[in-house]
């Protein structure tokens, strides 16, 4: 592969959030996810909030972080409920929280609402030494709306912007990742998530500006890289 030497396998593994967010995910599947994350030295396990305590227990003693999702997958819950969800998740052991913006409010141009929504969750995370990522669900937005969402997330103090939940009509594209990187600059992380299924996909996202990859195919990606 022409891309093979552009990033080491170890570095790529350290950019992957090993993800299992399907509604029928079992305890055994989450435990396996955690085992794989330790084995392959992934950045984190990303699981639904009810499995945070379990994941924290299973990755204890490793460098793998516990990531969970907030207001997922629609982003349409109230700000207070998102804050409570984030606070509870962090108490349970989450070190990173990926929140979904209120997409409808963004499209309604209620920018103060959207920025406050992000700021409140980000503040709850930062006050507990956790990282906040903001899912903007690019497949539902125009380019102008993607830019605005990124500007609002940056203004609200978030650590990352993230392309997708993986539960809408589309996932990450290299064009969207490049747009997000251009808007937020070098000071924020960009997470590509949704539809990143193989090594070539992952490399394409990294080359477009992603610093984190959310995928359920992490093991496959690293085995292909090797």
QUIBEL-V957147 format. One record per pair of residues at least 24 apart in sequence whose ideal C-beta (glycine too) atoms are under 6 Angstrom apart, sorted by the first residue. I is the first residue (numbers start at 1). GAP is how many residues later the second one is. D is the distance in Angstrom with one decimal. If there is no record, write none. Layout:
# QUIBEL-V957147
[[I | GAP | D] [I | GAP | D]]
This chain:
# QUIBEL-V957147
[[3 | 200 | 4.5] [9 | 216 | 4.5] [9 | 217 | 5.7] [12 | 213 | 5.9] [13 | 27 | 5.2] [13 | 28 | 5.1] [13 | 29 | 5.8] [13 | 209 | 5.3] [14 | 29 | 5.6] [15 | 197 | 5.5] [15 | 198 | 5.5] [16 | 26 | 4.6] [16 | 27 | 5.8] [16 | 197 | 5.0] [16 | 202 | 4.5] [17 | 26 | 5.7] [17 | 27 | 4.7] [17 | 29 | 4.4] [17 | 50 | 5.5] [17 | 197 | 4.6] [18 | 24 | 4.4] [18 | 27 | 5.3] [18 | 200 | 4.4] [19 | 27 | 4.2] [19 | 195 | 5.1] [19 | 196 | 5.9] [19 | 197 | 5.1] [20 | 27 | 5.7] [21 | 27 | 5.8] [30 | 24 | 5.9] [31 | 27 | 5.8] [34 | 24 | 3.7] [34 | 25 | 5.2] [36 | 183 | 5.5] [37 | 27 | 4.5] [38 | 24 | 4.7] [38 | 26 | 5.7] [40 | 182 | 5.3] [42 | 176 | 5.7] [44 | 52 | 6.0] [49 | 40 | 5.0] [52 | 37 | 5.4] [52 | 40 | 4.3] [52 | 41 | 5.3] [52 | 42 | 5.0] [53 | 39 | 4.8] [53 | 40 | 6.0] [56 | 37 | 3.0] [65 | 30 | 4.4] [65 | 31 | 5.8] [66 | 27 | 5.3] [66 | 28 | 5.1] [66 | 29 | 5.5] [67 | 29 | 4.0] [68 | 26 | 4.6] [68 | 29 | 6.0] [69 | 29 | 4.9] [70 | 27 | 5.1] [70 | 29 | 4.0] [71 | 28 | 5.5] [71 | 29 | 4.6] [72 | 28 | 5.6] [73 | 92 | 4.1] [73 | 94 | 4.0] [75 | 25 | 3.2] [75 | 26 | 5.2] [75 | 27 | 5.3] [75 | 28 | 5.3] [79 | 38 | 4.8] [79 | 41 | 5.2] [82 | 39 | 5.1] [83 | 37 | 5.1] [83 | 38 | 5.8] [83 | 41 | 5.0] [86 | 35 | 5.2] [86 | 38 | 4.7] [86 | 39 | 5.9] [87 | 37 | 5.3] [90 | 38 | 4.5] [90 | 40 | 5.0] [95 | 35 | 5.5] [96 | 35 | 4.3] [97 | 28 | 5.3] [97 | 33 | 5.9] [97 | 35 | 5.8] [98 | 35 | 4.4] [98 | 37 | 5.7] [98 | 64 | 6.0] [99 | 35 | 6.0] [100 | 35 | 4.6] [101 | 35 | 5.6] [103 | 34 | 5.5] [103 | 37 | 5.6] [106 | 43 | 5.9] [114 | 38 | 5.4] [115 | 37 | 4.5] [115 | 40 | 5.9] [115 | 41 | 5.1] [118 | 35 | 5.5] [118 | 38 | 3.9] [118 | 40 | 5.8] [119 | 37 | 3.9] [122 | 34 | 5.6] [122 | 35 | 5.0] [122 | 36 | 5.0] [131 | 28 | 4.7] [132 | 26 | 4.9] [132 | 27 | 5.4] [133 | 27 | 3.8] [133 | 29 | 4.9] [133 | 58 | 5.7] [134 | 24 | 4.6] [134 | 27 | 5.3] [135 | 27 | 4.5] [135 | 30 | 5.7] [137 | 27 | 6.0] [137 | 31 | 5.6] [138 | 25 | 4.9] [138 | 38 | 4.4] [139 | 29 | 5.3] [139 | 30 | 5.3] [139 | 31 | 3.2] [146 | 33 | 5.8] [147 | 36 | 5.2] [150 | 30 | 5.4] [150 | 33 | 4.1] [150 | 34 | 5.3] [154 | 30 | 5.3] [159 | 30 | 5.9] [160 | 29 | 3.7] [160 | 31 | 5.1] [161 | 29 | 5.8] [162 | 29 | 3.9] [162 | 31 | 5.6] [163 | 29 | 5.5] [163 | 30 | 5.6] [164 | 29 | 5.1] [164 | 30 | 3.4] [166 | 27 | 6.0] [166 | 28 | 3.9] [171 | 24 | 3.2] [172 | 24 | 5.9] [174 | 30 | 5.0] [174 | 34 | 4.1] [177 | 28 | 5.5] [177 | 31 | 4.0] [177 | 32 | 5.3] [177 | 33 | 5.1] [178 | 30 | 4.5] [178 | 31 | 5.6] [181 | 28 | 2.9] [199 | 25 | 3.8] [199 | 26 | 5.1]]
